[in-house]
Amino acid sequence: MINLADARRIIAAAEKKAEELGQPMNVAVVDEGGNLIAFERMTNAWLGSIDIAQKKAWTSRAFDISTQDLATHSQSGNQFFGIHASNNGQVMIFAGGIPLLQNGKVVGAIGVSGGSGDQDHTVAQAGAAAL
């Protein structure tokens, strides 16, 4: 189970990585049920990425897969093509969402948005490593 202290530690690690990259980010952490625990918008992070970060976290938890991997599987001709149109448009297929694991069990997810896909994924990995 993830608690608020865990979420804050995850966000702090993600923000540290975002600062190293010089890219302000929006960072969201959800629990096992996909419910938002904590969110942080760094100074000058894109307003439009607030919603995207939260949806990346939800998507990653809903399907227990990184959004980067889901994006690969959702291309035309692949097994999850069209998944982004499910769940009332809540599914995000951009890199930056990663499931959070404790003892091999998914206990939540992190979602990051505000940079390139590679930057978002890198920052999310740094946050996930803090759990």
DSSP file (Angstrom, degrees, kcal/mol; ACC not computed):
  #  RESIDUE AA STRUCTURE BP1 BP2  ACC     N-H-->O    O-->H-N    N-H-->O    O-->H-N    TCO  KAPPA ALPHA  PHI   PSI    X-CA   Y-CA   Z-CA
    1    1 A M              0   0    0      0, 0.0     2,-0.4     0, 0.0   107,-0.1   0.000 360.0 360.0 360.0 138.2    0.0    0.0    0.0
    2    2 A I        -     0   0    0    105,-0.5     2,-0.2     4,-0.0    30,-0.1  -0.834 360.0-169.1 -98.0 134.8    1.2    3.5   -0.8
    3    3 A N     >  -     0   0    0     -2,-0.4     4,-2.4    28,-0.1     5,-0.2  -0.612  40.6 -92.3-113.2 179.6    0.6    6.3    1.7
    4    4 A L  H  > S+     0   0    0      1,-0.2     4,-2.6     2,-0.2     5,-0.2   0.877 124.5  54.5 -61.4 -39.4    1.0   10.0    1.4
    5    5 A A  H  > S+     0   0    0      2,-0.2     4,-2.0     1,-0.2    -1,-0.2   0.910 109.4  48.5 -61.9 -41.4    4.6   10.0    2.7
    6    6 A D  H  > S+     0   0    0      2,-0.2     4,-2.6     1,-0.2    -2,-0.2   0.940 111.2  50.2 -60.6 -47.5    5.5    7.4    0.0
    7    7 A A  H  X S+     0   0    0     -4,-2.4     4,-2.5     1,-0.2    -2,-0.2   0.892 109.9  50.1 -60.4 -41.3    3.8    9.6   -2.6
    8    8 A R  H  X S+     0   0    0     -4,-2.6     4,-2.5     2,-0.2    -1,-0.2   0.894 111.0  49.2 -65.2 -39.1    5.7   12.7   -1.5
    9    9 A R  H  X S+     0   0    0     -4,-2.0     4,-2.1     2,-0.2    -2,-0.2   0.902 111.6  49.4 -65.6 -41.6    9.0   10.8   -1.6
   10   10 A I  H  X S+     0   0    0     -4,-2.6     4,-2.2     2,-0.2    -2,-0.2   0.926 112.6  47.1 -62.1 -46.4    8.2    9.6   -5.1
   11   11 A I  H  X S+     0   0    0     -4,-2.5     4,-2.9     1,-0.2     5,-0.2   0.907 109.6  53.6 -63.6 -42.5    7.3   13.1   -6.3
   12   12 A A  H  X S+     0   0    0     -4,-2.5     4,-2.1     1,-0.2    -1,-0.2   0.905 110.1  47.5 -60.5 -41.7   10.4   14.6   -4.7
   13   13 A A  H  X S+     0   0    0     -4,-2.1     4,-1.9     2,-0.2    -1,-0.2   0.899 112.8  49.1 -66.6 -39.8   12.7   12.1   -6.5
   14   14 A A  H  X S+     0   0    0     -4,-2.2     4,-2.4     1,-0.2    -2,-0.2   0.925 111.0  49.5 -64.4 -44.2   10.9   12.8   -9.8
   15   15 A E  H  X S+     0   0    0     -4,-2.9     4,-2.6     1,-0.2    -2,-0.2   0.885 106.9  55.5 -63.6 -38.2   11.2   16.5   -9.4
   16   16 A K  H  X S+     0   0    0     -4,-2.1     4,-2.0    -5,-0.2    -1,-0.2   0.930 110.3  45.7 -59.1 -44.6   14.9   16.2   -8.6
   17   17 A K  H  X S+     0   0    0     -4,-1.9     4,-1.9     2,-0.2    -2,-0.2   0.902 111.0  52.6 -65.8 -40.8   15.4   14.4  -11.9
   18   18 A A  H  X>S+     0   0    0     -4,-2.4     5,-2.4     1,-0.2     4,-0.9   0.901 108.8  50.5 -61.1 -41.0   13.2   16.9  -13.8
   19   19 A E  H ><5S+     0   0    0     -4,-2.6     3,-0.6     1,-0.2    -1,-0.2   0.899 107.5  53.4 -63.7 -40.6   15.4   19.7  -12.4
   20   20 A E  H 3<5S+     0   0    0     -4,-2.0    -1,-0.2     1,-0.2    -2,-0.2   0.874 111.6  46.1 -60.5 -36.6   18.5   17.9  -13.5
   21   21 A L  H 3<5S-     0   0    0     -4,-1.9    -1,-0.2     2,-0.2    -2,-0.2   0.622 110.4-126.0 -79.6 -13.6   17.0   17.7  -17.0
   22   22 A G  T <<5S+     0   0    0     -4,-0.9    -3,-0.2    -3,-0.6    -2,-0.1   0.796  71.0 122.7  72.2  28.7   16.0   21.4  -16.8
   23   23 A Q      < -     0   0    0     -5,-2.4    -1,-0.2    -6,-0.1    -2,-0.2  -0.950  59.0-136.4-128.6 112.0   12.4   20.6  -17.7
   24   24 A P        -     0   0    0      0, 0.0    22,-0.4     0, 0.0     2,-0.3  -0.438  32.9-172.8 -66.8 139.6    9.5   21.5  -15.4
   25   25 A M        -     0   0    0     20,-0.2    17,-2.5    -2,-0.1     2,-0.5  -0.853  29.8-127.9-132.1 161.7    7.0   18.7  -15.0
   26   26 A N  E     -AB  41 113A   0     87,-2.8    87,-2.0    -2,-0.3     2,-0.4  -0.948  31.4-166.1-105.6 133.7    3.7   17.7  -13.6
   27   27 A V  E     -AB  40 112A   0     13,-2.6    13,-2.3    -2,-0.5     2,-0.4  -0.986   8.2-177.9-130.9 127.0    3.9   14.6  -11.4
   28   28 A A  E     -AB  39 111A   0     83,-2.9    83,-2.7    -2,-0.4     2,-0.4  -0.946   8.4-163.6-124.0 144.4    1.0   12.5  -10.1
   29   29 A V  E     -AB  38 110A   0      9,-2.5     8,-3.2    -2,-0.4     9,-1.5  -0.996   9.6-171.2-127.2 129.0    0.9    9.4   -7.9
   30   30 A V  E     -AB  36 109A   0     79,-2.6    79,-1.7    -2,-0.4     6,-0.2  -0.817  17.1-124.5-115.7 159.1   -2.1    7.2   -7.6
   31   31 A D  E >   - B   0 108A   0      4,-2.3     3,-2.1    -2,-0.3    77,-0.2  -0.130  46.5 -75.7 -88.6-171.3   -2.9    4.3   -5.3
   32   32 A E  T 3  S+     0   0    0     75,-0.5    76,-0.2     1,-0.3    74,-0.0   0.789 132.8  50.8 -58.2 -31.2   -3.8    0.7   -6.0
   33   33 A G  T 3  S-     0   0    0     74,-0.2    -1,-0.3     2,-0.1     3,-0.1   0.383 120.4-106.6 -88.8   3.8   -7.3    1.7   -6.9
   34   34 A G  S <  S+     0   0    0     -3,-2.1     2,-0.3     1,-0.3    -2,-0.1   0.583  72.6 144.8  82.4  10.2   -6.1    4.4   -9.4
   35   35 A N        -     0   0    0      1,-0.1    -4,-2.3    23,-0.0    -1,-0.3  -0.652  57.6-105.7 -85.6 137.0   -7.1    7.2   -7.0
   36   36 A L  E     +A   30   0A   0     -2,-0.3    -6,-0.3    -6,-0.2     3,-0.1  -0.406  39.9 171.3 -62.7 126.5   -4.9   10.3   -6.8
   37   37 A I  E     -     0   0A   0     -8,-3.2     2,-0.3     1,-0.4    -7,-0.2   0.795  66.4  -4.9 -99.1 -46.5   -2.8   10.5   -3.7
   38   38 A A  E     -A   29   0A   0     -9,-1.5    -9,-2.5   -31,-0.1    -1,-0.4  -0.995  56.6-172.6-152.0 151.3   -0.6   13.4   -4.5
   39   39 A F  E     -A   28   0A   0     -2,-0.3     2,-0.4   -11,-0.2   -11,-0.2  -0.995   2.3-172.0-145.4 143.8    0.1   15.8   -7.3
   40   40 A E  E     -A   27   0A   0    -13,-2.3   -13,-2.6    -2,-0.3     2,-0.6  -0.993   9.3-160.8-139.9 132.0    2.8   18.5   -7.9
   41   41 A R  E     -A   26   0A   0     -2,-0.4   -15,-0.2   -15,-0.2     3,-0.1  -0.954  22.0-139.8-110.1 114.9    3.1   21.0  -10.6
   42   42 A M    >   -     0   0    0    -17,-2.5     3,-2.4    -2,-0.6    -2,-0.0  -0.348  40.3 -78.1 -68.6 153.6    6.6   22.4  -10.8
   43   43 A T  T 3  S+     0   0    0      1,-0.3    -1,-0.2    -2,-0.0     3,-0.1  -0.304 118.3   8.1 -53.8 129.3    7.0   26.1  -11.5
   44   44 A N  T 3  S+     0   0    0      1,-0.3    -1,-0.3    -3,-0.1     2,-0.1   0.510  89.2 147.2  73.1   8.8    6.4   26.8  -15.2
   45   45 A A    <   -     0   0    0     -3,-2.4    -1,-0.3   -20,-0.2   -20,-0.2  -0.474  62.1 -86.8 -69.3 148.8    5.2   23.3  -16.0
   46   46 A W    >   -     0   0    0    -22,-0.4     3,-0.8    68,-0.1     4,-0.3  -0.290  26.5-143.6 -60.6 134.2    2.6   23.2  -18.8
   47   47 A L  T >  S+     0   0    0      1,-0.2     3,-1.5     2,-0.2     4,-0.5   0.879 100.4  59.3 -63.7 -38.6   -1.0   23.7  -17.6
   48   48 A G  T 3> S+     0   0    0      1,-0.3     4,-0.7     2,-0.1    -1,-0.2   0.682  97.5  61.7 -66.2 -16.7   -2.2   21.3  -20.3
   49   49 A S  H <> S+     0   0    0     -3,-0.8     4,-2.6     1,-0.2    -1,-0.3   0.527  81.3  81.2 -88.7  -6.1    0.0   18.5  -18.8
   50   50 A I  H <> S+     0   0    0     -3,-1.5     4,-1.8    -4,-0.3    -1,-0.2   0.976  99.7  38.7 -59.5 -54.7   -1.7   18.5  -15.4
   51   51 A D  H  > S+     0   0    0     -4,-0.5     4,-2.3     1,-0.2    -1,-0.2   0.877 115.1  54.2 -63.3 -39.9   -4.5   16.4  -16.7
   52   52 A I  H  X S+     0   0    0     -4,-0.7     4,-2.5     2,-0.2    -1,-0.2   0.916 106.6  50.5 -64.6 -44.0   -2.2   14.3  -18.8
   53   53 A A  H  X S+     0   0    0     -4,-2.6     4,-2.1     1,-0.2   -25,-0.2   0.919 112.3  47.3 -60.1 -44.0    0.1   13.4  -15.9
   54   54 A Q  H  X S+     0   0    0     -4,-1.8     4,-2.2    -5,-0.2    -1,-0.2   0.895 113.7  47.4 -66.2 -39.3   -2.9   12.3  -13.8
   55   55 A K  H  X S+     0   0    0     -4,-2.3     4,-2.9     2,-0.2    37,-0.5   0.834 108.0  55.5 -72.5 -31.8   -4.3   10.2  -16.6
   56   56 A K  H  X S+     0   0    0     -4,-2.5     4,-2.6     2,-0.2    -2,-0.2   0.932 109.5  47.2 -63.2 -44.1   -0.9    8.6  -17.3
   57   57 A A  H  X S+     0   0    0     -4,-2.1     4,-2.0     2,-0.2    -2,-0.2   0.940 114.2  47.0 -61.5 -46.7   -0.7    7.5  -13.7
   58   58 A W  H  X S+     0   0    0     -4,-2.2     4,-3.1     1,-0.2    -2,-0.2   0.926 113.0  49.0 -61.3 -45.5   -4.3    6.2  -13.8
   59   59 A T  H  X S+     0   0    0     -4,-2.9     4,-2.0    31,-0.3     6,-0.2   0.924 109.0  52.1 -60.5 -46.1   -3.7    4.4  -17.1
   60   60 A S  H  X>S+     0   0    0     -4,-2.6     5,-1.1     1,-0.2     4,-0.8   0.883 116.0  40.7 -61.0 -38.7   -0.5    2.8  -15.9
   61   61 A R  H  <5S+     0   0    0     -4,-2.0    -2,-0.2     2,-0.2    -1,-0.2   0.886 110.7  57.0 -75.4 -39.3   -2.3    1.4  -12.8
   62   62 A A  H  <5S+     0   0    0     -4,-3.1    -2,-0.2     1,-0.2    -1,-0.2   0.841 124.8  22.5 -61.6 -33.7   -5.5    0.5  -14.7
   63   63 A F  H  <5S-     0   0    0     -4,-2.0    -1,-0.2     2,-0.2    -2,-0.2   0.388  98.8-128.9-115.5   0.9   -3.6   -1.8  -17.1
   64   64 A D  T  <5S+     0   0    0     -4,-0.8     2,-0.3    -5,-0.2    -3,-0.2   0.895  73.4 105.8  50.4  47.8   -0.4   -2.5  -14.9
   65   65 A I  S   <S-     0   0    0     -5,-1.1    -2,-0.2    -6,-0.2    -1,-0.2  -0.984  79.5 -97.8-148.8 150.7    1.9   -1.5  -17.8
   66   66 A S     >  -     0   0    0     -2,-0.3     4,-2.5     1,-0.1    32,-0.2  -0.454  30.9-127.1 -67.4 147.4    4.0    1.5  -18.5
   67   67 A T  H  > S+     0   0    0     30,-2.1     4,-2.2     1,-0.2    28,-0.2   0.792 110.7  60.9 -67.5 -25.0    2.3    3.9  -20.8
   68   68 A Q  H  > S+     0   0    0     29,-0.5     4,-1.4     2,-0.2    -1,-0.2   0.928 108.7  41.6 -64.3 -44.9    5.4    3.8  -23.0
   69   69 A D  H  > S+     0   0    0      1,-0.2     4,-2.0     2,-0.2    -2,-0.2   0.891 112.7  54.1 -69.5 -39.3    4.8    0.0  -23.5
   70   70 A L  H  X S+     0   0    0     -4,-2.5     4,-1.1     1,-0.2    -2,-0.2   0.888 104.1  56.5 -61.3 -38.2    1.1    0.5  -23.9
   71   71 A A  H  < S+     0   0    0     -4,-2.2     3,-0.4     1,-0.2    -1,-0.2   0.905 106.5  49.7 -59.6 -41.8    1.8    3.0  -26.7
   72   72 A T  H >< S+     0   0    0     -4,-1.4     3,-1.0     1,-0.2    -1,-0.2   0.923 112.8  46.2 -62.3 -44.7    3.8    0.4  -28.6
   73   73 A H  H 3< S+     0   0    0     -4,-2.0     7,-2.5     1,-0.2     8,-0.3   0.617 107.1  60.0 -74.4 -12.6    1.0   -2.1  -28.3
   74   74 A S  T 3< S+     0   0    0     -4,-1.1     8,-0.7    -3,-0.4    -1,-0.2   0.320  76.7 114.6-102.2   9.3   -1.7    0.3  -29.3
   75   75 A Q  S X  S-     0   0    0     -3,-1.0     3,-2.7    -4,-0.2     6,-0.2  -0.404  85.4 -69.7 -75.2 157.4   -0.4    1.2  -32.7
   76   76 A S  T 3  S+     0   0    0      1,-0.3    -1,-0.2    -2,-0.1     3,-0.1  -0.174 124.0  17.9 -49.4 128.7   -2.4    0.3  -35.8
   77   77 A G  T 3  S+     0   0    0      1,-0.3    -1,-0.3    -3,-0.1     2,-0.1   0.261 102.1 111.9  91.4 -11.2   -2.4   -3.5  -36.3
   78   78 A N  S X  S-     0   0    0     -3,-2.7     3,-1.7    -6,-0.1    -1,-0.3  -0.482  83.1 -98.3 -95.0 169.1   -1.3   -4.3  -32.7
   79   79 A Q  T 3  S+     0   0    0      1,-0.3    -5,-0.2    -2,-0.1    -6,-0.1   0.721 118.4  40.1 -61.5 -27.8   -3.4   -5.9  -30.0
   80   80 A F  T >  S+     0   0    0     -7,-2.5     3,-2.3    -5,-0.1    -1,-0.3   0.102  76.1 150.4-110.8  23.2   -4.5   -2.8  -28.2
   81   81 A F  T <  S+     0   0    0     -3,-1.7    -6,-0.1    -8,-0.3    -7,-0.1  -0.348  72.5  19.0 -57.0 128.5   -5.2   -0.5  -31.2
   82   82 A G  T >  S+     0   0    0     -8,-0.7     3,-1.8    -2,-0.1    -1,-0.3   0.383  83.0 124.4  92.6  -1.7   -7.9    1.9  -30.2
   83   83 A I  G X   +     0   0    0     -3,-2.3     3,-2.1     1,-0.3     8,-0.2   0.807  62.8  69.9 -62.0 -28.6   -7.5    1.5  -26.4
   84   84 A H  G 3  S+     0   0    0      1,-0.3     7,-0.3    -4,-0.3    -1,-0.3   0.713  93.6  57.7 -62.4 -19.0   -7.0    5.3  -26.1
   85   85 A A  G <  S+     0   0    0     -3,-1.8     3,-0.3     5,-0.1    -1,-0.3   0.483  93.0  91.1 -89.2  -2.8  -10.7    5.7  -26.9
   86   86 A S  S X>>S+     0   0    0     -3,-2.1     3,-1.2    -4,-0.2     5,-0.9  -0.315  72.6  35.7 -85.7 172.8  -11.8    3.5  -24.0
   87   87 A N  G >45S-     0   0    0      1,-0.3     3,-1.6     2,-0.2    -1,-0.2   0.866 132.6 -61.9  53.6  43.1  -12.7    4.6  -20.5
   88   88 A N  G 345S-     0   0    0     -3,-0.3    -1,-0.3     1,-0.3    -2,-0.2   0.822  98.9 -56.4  54.8  35.5  -14.2    7.9  -21.6
   89   89 A G  G <45S+     0   0    0     -3,-1.2    -1,-0.3    -4,-0.2    -2,-0.2   0.617 107.2 123.5  77.8  12.6  -10.9    9.1  -23.1
   90   90 A Q  T <<5 +     0   0    0     -3,-1.6     2,-0.4    -4,-0.5   -31,-0.3   0.674  43.5 100.0 -79.4 -16.8   -9.0    8.6  -19.8
   91   91 A V      < -     0   0    0     -5,-0.9     2,-0.5    -7,-0.3   -35,-0.1  -0.571  56.8-162.7 -78.2 126.1   -6.4    6.3  -21.3
   92   92 A M        -     0   0    0    -37,-0.5   -22,-0.1    -2,-0.4   -21,-0.1  -0.923  12.4-172.9-109.3 130.2   -3.1    8.0  -22.1
   93   93 A I        +     0   0    0     -2,-0.5     2,-0.3   -23,-0.1   -19,-0.1  -0.171  50.4 107.7-117.0  39.7   -0.7    6.3  -24.5
   94   94 A F  S    S-     0   0    0    -42,-0.1     3,-0.4     1,-0.1   -26,-0.1  -0.873  79.5 -95.8-108.7 148.4    2.2    8.7  -24.2
   95   95 A A  S    S+     0   0    0     -2,-0.3    25,-0.1     1,-0.2     3,-0.1  -0.282  93.0  77.0 -58.4 146.1    5.4    7.7  -22.3
   96   96 A G        +     0   0    0      1,-0.4    16,-2.0    24,-0.1     2,-0.5   0.366  63.8 100.5 131.5  -1.8    5.6    8.8  -18.7
   97   97 A G  E     +C  111   0A   0     -3,-0.4   -30,-2.1    14,-0.2   -29,-0.5  -0.953  42.4 173.2-112.8 132.0    3.3    6.5  -16.7
   98   98 A I  E     -C  110   0A   0     12,-2.4    12,-2.5    -2,-0.5   -32,-0.1  -0.998  31.2-119.0-139.2 132.5    4.9    3.6  -14.7
   99   99 A P  E     -C  109   0A   0      0, 0.0     2,-0.5     0, 0.0    10,-0.3  -0.385  27.4-131.0 -64.2 147.9    3.4    1.1  -12.3
  100  100 A L  E     -C  108   0A   0      8,-3.0     7,-3.0   -69,-0.1     8,-0.9  -0.903  25.0-160.0-103.5 128.0    4.7    1.2   -8.7
  101  101 A L  E     -C  106   0A   0     -2,-0.5     2,-0.4     5,-0.2     5,-0.2  -0.873  17.9-179.1-115.0 140.0    5.7   -2.1   -7.3
  102  102 A Q  E >  S-C  105   0A   0      3,-2.4     3,-2.0    -2,-0.4    -2,-0.0  -0.982  83.2 -14.3-131.8 123.5    6.3   -3.4   -3.7
  103  103 A N  T 3  S-     0   0    0     -2,-0.4     3,-0.1     1,-0.3    -1,-0.1   0.865 129.7 -54.5  52.4  39.3    7.3   -7.0   -3.3
  104  104 A G  T 3  S+     0   0    0      1,-0.2     2,-0.4     0, 0.0    -1,-0.3   0.496 115.7 113.7  77.8   4.1    6.4   -7.7   -6.9
  105  105 A K  E <  S- C   0 102A   0     -3,-2.0    -3,-2.4     2,-0.0     2,-0.5  -0.900  71.7-118.1-112.2 136.5    2.9   -6.4   -6.5
  106  106 A V  E     + C   0 101A   0     -2,-0.4    -5,-0.2    -5,-0.2     3,-0.1  -0.596  37.6 167.4 -72.2 122.9    1.5   -3.3   -8.2
  107  107 A V  E     -     0   0A   0     -7,-3.0   -75,-0.5    -2,-0.5  -105,-0.5   0.332  61.5 -44.3-118.4   2.5    0.5   -0.8   -5.5
  108  108 A G  E     -BC  31 100A   0     -8,-0.9    -8,-3.0   -77,-0.2     2,-0.3  -0.983  59.1-109.7 162.5-161.0   -0.1    2.3   -7.5
  109  109 A A  E     -BC  30  99A   0    -79,-1.7   -79,-2.6   -10,-0.3     2,-0.4  -0.988   9.1-133.0-160.3 159.6    1.5    4.3  -10.4
  110  110 A I  E     -BC  29  98A   0    -12,-2.5   -12,-2.4    -2,-0.3     2,-0.4  -0.935  16.7-165.1-115.6 143.2    3.3    7.5  -11.2
  111  111 A G  E     -BC  28  97A   0    -83,-2.7   -83,-2.9    -2,-0.4     2,-0.4  -0.998   6.5-176.1-129.3 132.5    2.4    9.7  -14.1
  112  112 A V  E     +B   27   0A   0    -16,-2.0     2,-0.3    -2,-0.4   -85,-0.2  -0.984   6.8 167.0-130.2 136.5    4.7   12.5  -15.4
  113  113 A S  E     +B   26   0A   0    -87,-2.0   -87,-2.8    -2,-0.4   -60,-0.1  -0.994  38.6  81.4-148.8 144.2    4.0   15.0  -18.2
  114  114 A G  S    S+     0   0    0      1,-0.5     2,-0.2    -2,-0.3   -68,-0.1   0.266  84.8  46.6 147.7 -10.6    5.7   18.2  -19.3
  115  115 A G  S    S-     0   0    0      1,-0.3    -1,-0.5   -92,-0.1     2,-0.0  -0.448  99.1 -48.7-129.9-156.2    8.6   17.2  -21.5
  116  116 A S     >  -     0   0    0     -2,-0.2     4,-2.9     1,-0.1    -1,-0.3  -0.310  61.3-101.6 -72.4 167.6    9.4   14.9  -24.4
  117  117 A G  H  > S+     0   0    0      1,-0.2     4,-2.5     2,-0.2     5,-0.2   0.915 124.9  49.9 -57.7 -43.4    8.3   11.3  -24.1
  118  118 A D  H  > S+     0   0    0      2,-0.2     4,-2.4     1,-0.2    -1,-0.2   0.908 112.0  47.7 -63.1 -41.7   11.8   10.2  -23.2
  119  119 A Q  H  > S+     0   0    0      2,-0.2     4,-2.6     1,-0.2     5,-0.2   0.934 111.7  49.8 -64.5 -45.7   12.1   12.9  -20.6
  120  120 A D  H  X S+     0   0    0     -4,-2.9     4,-2.4     1,-0.2    -2,-0.2   0.924 113.0  46.8 -58.7 -45.3    8.7   12.1  -19.0
  121  121 A H  H  X S+     0   0    0     -4,-2.5     4,-2.5    -5,-0.2    -1,-0.2   0.909 111.7  50.7 -64.5 -42.9    9.6    8.3  -18.9
  122  122 A T  H  X S+     0   0    0     -4,-2.4     4,-1.9     2,-0.2    -1,-0.2   0.911 112.3  46.6 -61.1 -44.1   13.0    9.1  -17.3
  123  123 A V  H  X S+     0   0    0     -4,-2.6     4,-2.1     1,-0.2    -1,-0.2   0.897 111.7  51.2 -67.2 -40.3   11.5   11.3  -14.7
  124  124 A A  H  X S+     0   0    0     -4,-2.4     4,-2.9    -5,-0.2    -2,-0.2   0.900 108.1  52.7 -63.6 -40.2    8.8    8.7  -13.9
  125  125 A Q  H  X S+     0   0    0     -4,-2.5     4,-2.1     1,-0.2    -1,-0.2   0.905 107.9  51.3 -61.6 -40.9   11.5    6.0  -13.5
  126  126 A A  H  X S+     0   0    0     -4,-1.9     4,-0.6     2,-0.2    -1,-0.2   0.908 112.4  46.4 -63.7 -41.0   13.4    8.2  -11.0
  127  127 A G  H >< S+     0   0    0     -4,-2.1     3,-1.2     1,-0.2     4,-0.4   0.939 111.3  50.6 -65.3 -46.4   10.2    8.7   -9.1
  128  128 A A  H >< S+     0   0    0     -4,-2.9     3,-1.4     1,-0.3    -2,-0.2   0.853 103.6  60.0 -60.8 -35.2    9.3    5.0   -9.2
  129  129 A A  H 3< S+     0   0    0     -4,-2.1    -1,-0.3     1,-0.3    -2,-0.2   0.727  94.5  65.9 -66.1 -21.0   12.8    4.1   -7.9
  130  130 A A  T <<        0   0    0     -3,-1.2    -1,-0.3    -4,-0.6    -2,-0.2   0.621 360.0 360.0 -77.7 -13.1   12.2    6.1   -4.8
  131  131 A L    <         0   0    0     -3,-1.4    -1,-0.3    -4,-0.4    -2,-0.1   0.507 360.0 360.0 -73.0 360.0    9.5    3.7   -3.6
